[in-house]
Amino acid sequence: MDEYLIRHRSILDILSKLQESTARVSRAISKAVTGCGCVTVKAGKQQFPSDLSLAEVRPYMDTHLSGALCERCREALETEIGSVLFYTAALCSVTNLDLEAVQKKEHSRIKSLGIFTLK
């Protein structure tokens, strides 16, 4: 990762570029909805029976997203998510964290806590 960090090596540059790239992911989804129309969002309060346990609620939860990304919108979103991943890796690099180890640790935490990992 270090060999690719030339201009944006400062932690402040990395943090601001990470925020910017995250915003671009949101923008790519928004453009797919409002500009292209390949996907639509229909959101409302999540409805599920109140007598269900937390483990039983999942089938009742909706993503609020309908349709499928067209090739152009899919490519744009992939590019923006790639930037998020790049700057996340850069942040790990300058802070001496192993991105793969962080990912494995988070996966293990989620796996062991299951549905109780809700934040």
Protein Blocks (a to p, Z undefined) as FASTA:
>chain_A
ZZmmmklmpfklmmmmmmmmmmmmmmmmmmmmmmnomaccddddddddfkbcfklmmmmp
cehigcjddfklmmmmmmmmmmmmmmmmmmmmmnopafklmmmmmmmmmmmnmmmlpZZ
